[in-house]
Amino acid sequence: MRRADFLRPEAFSAMTSTTAMTDRFSLRVLRRYTTTRSLRTTTFVLAASAALLGACGGETANEHAVAARTTPARITGTALRVQDTSVVTTFDASAVAEPMQQATLSTKLMGTVTAVLVHEGDLVRAGQPVLRIDARDLTAKATQAAASIADAQAMQKEAAAHEARFRALYLDSAATRAQLDAAETGLARANAGLRAARAGAAELDAVTSYATVTAPFNGVVTRRMADVGTFAAPGAPLLTIQETSTLRLSASVGADAVRELKRGQSLPAMIDGAPVTAVVEGIVPAPGGNLFTVNATVANRSGAHRAGSAATLAIPLGRQTALLVPAGAIIRDGDLTGVMVRGAERDERRWIRLGATMGTHVVITSGLRSGEEIVVPTSTSAER
């Protein structure tokens, strides 16, 4: 087409029509391609979702099948129907196991420790020597006291003979009454001097006895605060001995807790997790107002419990109704606790909440109702 023809209106109209037809054809092709691609994408997504759901459904079915095969309908064990039981409620008061007798040994002397005859943990008997202090100065004084007694005895003997002689002369009227009175006075002074000398020797013996420190009772040495060469002063602590054949538990409780307690009453207690029986020794007011200290004694002749151990004293508060199950019926899974409840067709595990332990039984606070039947499983069933 020549340039002149191209500029004609007829030629321009023909070109415009051709372009419009081309655009409409391209738009139809684009719409058909987009629709086909969307259908393919949708089909792929639906197929993938179906496959995933099929896999999940298969796994769930397999898990249920495995659980059905591994969980028996009935658990091997003893069936037990739980009932409401009247139990005594208690309050566990914290206490400390203290020795019934404890003594810190010291001396009245001032001197150097020459021997320590025991070590911490040693058992001692009453009167057994445990420590000695240098007392050489007292030995010299003891010799002086013995000489004083000998001198007083000689003077007393001479005065007695003098008094007897003047009494005989007085009876023969060869001596006056004044001479006899003087002889009797001399004898009395000699007797008094002898008694004073002996008293001084006894006092010296008492002081000398402090040079050897002895155990005041049967017990165990718990602290040794002196060694050989230590300078001992009057009243300074040297050793500590405890008598632990009987322990005392002291606990502070409120007024409501001691209202029903009596002296001589037996109470359950724990010392370092070991169950013991305590006997109420006494109840005294404690500082602070509306508080009382309960003292109870525990026999410990075998020495199984140590003084200073943590303890709890079960103070009875009254009676209440509770559900009790044997401790062997409790099933534990981590921090969870449960029991096997017997149903019409199969046994099921039910999670429960535990309360206090009472001997071989445990209080159930929630999760179980009176009249329901539980199973105390055998060891094999519990493991399964």
C-alpha positions as CSV (number, residue, x, y, z in Angstrom):
1,M,0.0,0.0,0.0
2,R,1.3,3.3,-0.9
3,R,1.7,6.2,1.4
4,A,-1.1,8.0,-0.2
5,D,-3.5,5.0,0.1
6,F,-2.5,4.6,3.8
7,L,-3.7,8.1,4.5
8,R,-7.1,7.4,3.1
9,P,-10.0,7.0,5.6
10,E,-11.1,3.7,4.2
11,A,-7.6,2.2,4.8
12,F,-7.4,3.5,8.4
13,S,-10.8,2.0,9.2
14,A,-9.8,-1.4,7.9
15,M,-6.6,-1.5,10.0
16,T,-8.6,-0.5,13.1
17,S,-11.1,-3.4,12.6
18,T,-8.2,-5.9,12.2
19,T,-6.6,-4.8,15.4
20,A,-9.8,-5.0,17.4
21,M,-10.4,-8.6,16.1
22,T,-6.9,-9.6,17.2
23,D,-7.4,-8.2,20.7
24,R,-10.7,-10.1,21.2
25,F,-9.1,-13.4,20.1
26,S,-6.2,-12.9,22.5
27,L,-8.6,-12.2,25.4
28,R,-10.5,-15.4,24.7
29,V,-7.3,-17.4,24.6
30,L,-6.1,-15.9,27.9
31,R,-9.5,-16.6,29.6
32,R,-9.4,-20.2,28.5
33,Y,-5.8,-20.7,29.7
34,T,-6.6,-19.1,33.1
35,T,-9.6,-21.3,33.6
36,T,-7.8,-24.5,32.7
37,R,-4.9,-23.6,35.1
38,S,-7.3,-22.9,37.9
39,L,-9.1,-26.2,37.4
40,R,-5.8,-28.0,37.5
41,T,-4.7,-26.2,40.6
42,T,-8.0,-26.9,42.4
43,T,-7.8,-30.6,41.4
44,F,-4.3,-30.9,42.8
45,V,-5.2,-29.3,46.1
46,L,-8.3,-31.5,46.5
47,A,-6.3,-34.6,45.7
48,A,-3.6,-33.7,48.3
49,S,-6.1,-32.9,51.0
50,A,-7.8,-36.2,50.3
51,A,-4.6,-38.1,50.6
52,L,-3.6,-36.3,53.9
53,L,-7.0,-37.0,55.4
54,G,-6.8,-40.6,54.4
55,A,-3.3,-40.9,56.0
56,C,-4.5,-39.3,59.3
57,G,-7.6,-41.4,59.4
58,G,-5.5,-44.5,58.9
59,E,-3.1,-43.5,61.7
60,T,-5.9,-42.8,64.1
61,A,-7.6,-46.1,63.2
62,N,-4.3,-47.9,63.8
63,E,-3.8,-46.2,67.2
64,H,-7.3,-47.2,68.3
65,A,-6.7,-50.7,67.1
66,V,-3.4,-51.0,69.0
67,A,-5.0,-49.5,72.1
68,A,-7.9,-52.0,71.9
69,R,-5.4,-54.8,71.5
70,T,-3.1,-53.7,74.4
71,T,-5.7,-52.5,77.0
72,P,-7.7,-55.4,78.5
73,A,-11.4,-55.0,79.2
74,R,-10.8,-56.2,82.8
75,I,-7.8,-55.6,85.0
76,T,-6.5,-58.5,87.1
77,G,-6.9,-57.6,90.7
78,T,-9.2,-57.4,93.7
79,A,-12.4,-55.5,93.4
80,L,-13.3,-53.2,96.2
81,R,-16.4,-50.9,96.7
82,V,-15.5,-47.6,98.4
83,Q,-17.7,-46.3,101.2
84,D,-17.7,-43.2,103.3
85,T,-15.6,-43.8,106.4
86,S,-15.4,-41.8,109.6
87,V,-11.7,-40.8,110.1
88,V,-9.9,-38.6,112.6
89,T,-8.5,-35.5,111.0
90,T,-5.1,-34.3,112.2
91,F,-2.9,-31.3,112.0
92,D,0.8,-32.0,111.3
93,A,2.7,-29.6,113.6
94,S,6.4,-29.1,112.8
95,A,8.7,-29.9,115.7
96,V,12.3,-30.8,116.4
97,A,13.5,-33.9,118.1
98,E,15.5,-32.7,121.2
99,P,17.3,-34.8,123.8
100,M,15.7,-35.3,127.2
101,Q,19.0,-34.5,128.9
102,Q,21.8,-32.3,127.7
103,A,24.7,-30.9,129.7
104,T,27.6,-28.6,128.8
105,L,30.5,-29.5,131.1
106,S,32.9,-26.9,132.6
107,T,35.1,-26.6,135.6
108,K,35.6,-24.3,138.6
109,L,39.3,-24.4,138.2
110,M,41.6,-22.2,136.2
111,G,44.3,-24.2,134.6
112,T,45.6,-25.9,131.5
113,V,43.9,-29.0,130.0
114,T,46.3,-31.9,130.2
115,A,44.1,-34.7,128.7
116,V,40.9,-35.0,126.7
117,L,39.8,-38.6,127.0
118,V,36.8,-38.7,124.5
119,H,35.9,-37.6,121.0
120,E,32.7,-36.4,119.4
121,G,30.3,-39.3,119.0
122,D,31.7,-41.4,121.8
123,L,29.3,-43.1,124.2
124,V,30.1,-42.4,127.9
125,R,28.8,-43.7,131.2
126,A,27.8,-41.7,134.3
127,G,31.0,-40.9,136.3
128,Q,33.4,-41.7,133.5
129,P,36.4,-39.3,133.3
130,V,36.3,-37.3,130.1
131,L,38.8,-34.5,130.7
132,R,41.7,-33.6,133.1
133,I,43.1,-30.2,134.1
134,D,46.5,-29.4,135.6
135,A,46.1,-29.3,139.4
136,R,49.7,-29.5,140.7
137,D,49.1,-26.4,143.0
138,L,46.2,-28.2,144.6
139,T,48.4,-31.3,145.3
140,A,50.8,-29.0,147.3
141,K,47.8,-27.6,149.2
142,A,46.6,-31.1,149.9
143,T,49.9,-31.9,151.6
144,Q,49.6,-28.8,153.6
145,A,46.1,-29.7,154.7
146,A,47.2,-33.1,155.8
147,A,49.9,-31.6,157.9
148,S,47.4,-29.3,159.5
149,I,45.1,-32.2,160.4
150,A,48.1,-34.0,162.0
151,D,49.0,-30.9,164.1
152,A,45.4,-30.5,165.2
153,Q,45.1,-34.1,166.1
154,A,48.3,-33.9,168.3
155,M,47.0,-30.8,170.0
156,Q,43.6,-32.4,170.6
157,K,45.3,-35.5,172.1
158,E,47.4,-33.3,174.4
159,A,44.4,-31.2,175.5
160,A,42.4,-34.4,176.2
161,A,45.2,-35.8,178.4
162,H,45.5,-32.4,180.2
163,E,41.8,-32.2,180.9
164,A,41.7,-35.8,182.2
165,R,44.6,-35.1,184.6
166,F,43.1,-32.0,186.1
167,R,39.7,-33.7,186.4
168,A,41.3,-36.4,188.6
169,L,43.1,-33.9,190.7
170,Y,39.9,-31.9,191.1
171,L,38.2,-35.0,192.4
172,D,41.0,-35.5,194.9
173,S,40.7,-31.8,195.9
174,A,44.2,-31.3,194.6
175,A,43.2,-28.8,191.9
176,T,40.8,-25.9,191.9
177,R,37.7,-25.6,189.8
178,A,39.3,-22.8,187.8
179,Q,42.1,-25.1,186.7
180,L,39.7,-27.8,185.6
181,D,37.6,-25.3,183.7
182,A,40.8,-24.1,181.9
183,A,41.7,-27.7,181.0
184,E,38.2,-28.3,179.5
185,T,38.3,-25.1,177.5
186,G,41.7,-26.1,176.1
187,L,40.2,-29.5,175.0
188,A,37.3,-27.8,173.4
189,R,39.6,-25.5,171.4
190,A,41.7,-28.5,170.3
191,N,38.6,-30.4,169.1
192,A,37.4,-27.3,167.2
193,G,40.9,-26.9,165.6
194,L,40.8,-30.6,164.5
195,R,37.4,-30.2,162.9
196,A,38.5,-27.0,161.1
197,A,41.5,-28.8,159.7
198,R,39.4,-31.7,158.5
199,A,36.9,-29.3,156.9
200,G,39.7,-27.5,155.1
201,A,40.9,-30.8,153.7
202,A,37.4,-31.8,152.6
203,E,37.0,-28.4,150.8
204,L,40.4,-28.9,149.1
205,D,39.3,-32.4,148.0
206,A,36.1,-31.0,146.5
207,V,38.0,-28.4,144.6
208,T,40.6,-31.0,143.5
209,S,37.8,-33.1,142.1
210,Y,37.1,-30.4,139.5
211,A,40.5,-31.2,138.0
212,T,38.9,-34.4,136.6
213,V,35.7,-33.7,134.6
214,T,33.3,-36.6,134.6
215,A,30.1,-37.5,132.6
216,P,27.0,-36.6,134.7
217,F,24.9,-39.3,133.0
218,N,24.9,-42.0,130.3
219,G,25.0,-40.3,126.9
220,V,27.0,-39.4,123.8
221,V,29.5,-36.7,123.3
222,T,28.1,-34.2,120.8
223,R,30.6,-31.3,121.0
224,R,34.3,-31.1,122.0
225,M,35.4,-27.5,122.6
226,A,38.8,-28.1,124.3
227,D,42.0,-29.8,123.3
228,V,45.2,-30.6,125.2
229,G,46.9,-27.3,126.0
230,T,43.7,-25.2,126.1
231,F,43.5,-22.9,129.1
232,A,40.3,-23.6,131.0
233,A,38.7,-20.8,133.0
234,P,35.9,-21.2,135.5
235,G,32.5,-21.7,133.7
236,A,34.1,-22.0,130.2
237,P,32.4,-24.8,128.1
238,L,34.6,-27.8,127.5
239,L,32.3,-30.7,126.3
240,T,28.6,-31.2,125.6
241,I,26.9,-34.5,126.4
242,Q,23.4,-35.6,125.3
243,E,21.2,-38.4,126.6
244,T,19.2,-39.6,123.6
245,S,17.5,-42.8,124.9
246,T,14.4,-40.6,125.0
247,L,13.7,-37.7,122.7
248,R,11.3,-34.8,123.3
249,L,9.2,-33.3,120.4
250,S,8.1,-29.7,121.0
251,A,5.5,-28.1,118.7
252,S,3.7,-24.8,118.9
253,V,0.0,-25.0,118.0
254,G,-3.2,-23.0,118.4
255,A,-5.7,-23.2,121.3
256,D,-8.2,-25.2,119.2
257,A,-5.6,-27.9,118.6
258,V,-4.9,-28.6,122.2
259,R,-8.5,-28.5,123.5
260,E,-8.8,-32.3,123.4
261,L,-5.2,-33.2,124.3
262,K,-4.4,-34.8,127.7
263,R,-1.2,-35.7,129.4
264,G,-0.2,-39.3,128.7
265,Q,-2.1,-39.4,125.4
266,S,-0.4,-41.3,122.5
267,L,0.0,-39.4,119.2
268,P,1.4,-40.5,115.8
269,A,4.6,-38.7,114.9
270,M,7.3,-38.7,112.3
271,I,11.1,-38.3,112.8
272,D,13.0,-37.8,109.5
273,G,10.2,-39.6,107.7
274,A,10.1,-42.6,110.0
275,P,6.8,-43.2,111.9
276,V,7.0,-43.2,115.7
277,T,4.6,-43.0,118.6
278,A,4.9,-40.0,120.9
279,V,3.4,-39.6,124.4
280,V,2.2,-36.2,125.5
281,E,4.4,-35.0,128.4
282,G,2.7,-31.7,129.0
283,I,1.1,-28.6,127.4
284,V,2.3,-25.2,128.4
285,P,1.6,-21.6,127.1
286,A,3.9,-20.3,124.5
287,P,5.0,-16.7,124.0
288,G,2.9,-14.7,121.6
289,G,-0.6,-15.2,122.9
290,N,-3.2,-17.9,121.9
291,L,-0.3,-20.4,121.3
292,F,0.6,-23.5,123.3
293,T,3.7,-25.7,123.2
294,V,3.0,-29.4,123.2
295,N,5.8,-31.5,124.6
296,A,5.8,-35.2,123.7
297,T,8.3,-37.9,124.4
298,V,9.5,-40.7,122.0
299,A,11.4,-43.8,123.2
300,N,14.8,-44.1,121.4
301,R,16.6,-46.8,123.3
302,S,18.1,-48.3,120.1
303,G,19.4,-44.9,119.0
304,A,17.7,-45.1,115.6
305,H,16.8,-41.4,115.7
306,R,19.2,-38.5,116.2
307,A,18.6,-35.5,118.3
308,G,18.1,-32.3,116.2
309,S,16.2,-34.2,113.5
310,A,13.1,-32.6,111.9
311,A,9.9,-34.1,113.1
312,T,6.1,-33.7,112.9
313,L,3.5,-34.3,115.5
314,A,0.0,-35.3,114.4
315,I,-2.4,-33.3,116.5
316,P,-6.0,-34.7,116.3
317,L,-8.7,-32.1,115.4
318,G,-11.8,-34.2,115.3
319,R,-13.7,-36.7,113.1
320,Q,-15.0,-36.3,109.6
321,T,-16.3,-38.5,106.7
322,A,-13.9,-39.4,104.0
323,L,-13.3,-42.0,101.2
324,L,-10.4,-44.3,101.9
325,V,-8.7,-46.6,99.4
326,P,-5.7,-49.0,99.8
327,A,-2.4,-47.4,98.9
328,G,-1.9,-50.3,96.5
329,A,-4.8,-49.2,94.4
330,I,-3.1,-45.9,93.5
331,I,-1.7,-45.7,90.0
332,R,0.9,-43.1,89.3
333,D,1.9,-41.5,86.0
334,G,4.3,-38.7,86.6
335,D,2.6,-36.1,88.7
336,L,-0.9,-37.7,88.1
337,T,-2.5,-40.2,90.4
338,G,-5.5,-42.4,89.6
339,V,-7.4,-45.6,90.3
340,M,-9.0,-48.3,88.1
341,V,-12.8,-47.9,88.3
342,R,-14.8,-51.0,87.4
343,G,-17.5,-50.3,84.8
344,A,-20.3,-52.4,83.3
345,E,-18.2,-53.8,80.5
346,R,-14.6,-52.7,81.1
347,D,-12.3,-51.1,83.7
348,E,-11.3,-47.5,83.1
349,R,-8.5,-45.4,84.6
350,R,-9.8,-42.3,86.4
351,W,-7.5,-39.5,87.7
352,I,-8.1,-38.5,91.4
353,R,-6.7,-36.1,94.0
354,L,-5.1,-37.6,97.1
355,G,-5.3,-36.4,100.7
356,A,-3.6,-37.6,103.9
357,T,-2.1,-41.0,104.3
358,M,-3.6,-43.1,107.1
359,G,-1.6,-46.2,107.6
360,T,-2.1,-48.5,104.6
361,H,-4.9,-46.3,103.2
362,V,-5.1,-43.0,101.4
363,V,-7.8,-40.4,101.6
364,I,-9.4,-39.4,98.3
365,T,-10.5,-35.8,98.2
366,S,-11.9,-35.7,94.6
367,G,-12.5,-37.8,91.5
368,L,-14.3,-40.7,93.2
369,R,-17.8,-41.2,94.7
370,S,-19.0,-43.4,97.5
371,G,-20.4,-46.7,96.2
372,E,-18.2,-46.9,93.2
373,E,-16.1,-50.1,92.7
374,I,-12.4,-49.9,92.2
375,V,-9.8,-52.5,91.4
376,V,-6.6,-53.1,93.4
377,P,-4.4,-54.3,90.5
378,T,-1.7,-56.9,90.8
379,S,1.8,-55.9,90.1
380,T,1.7,-57.3,86.6
381,S,-1.5,-55.4,85.8
382,A,-0.1,-52.2,87.3
383,E,2.9,-52.5,85.1
384,R,0.8,-53.1,82.0
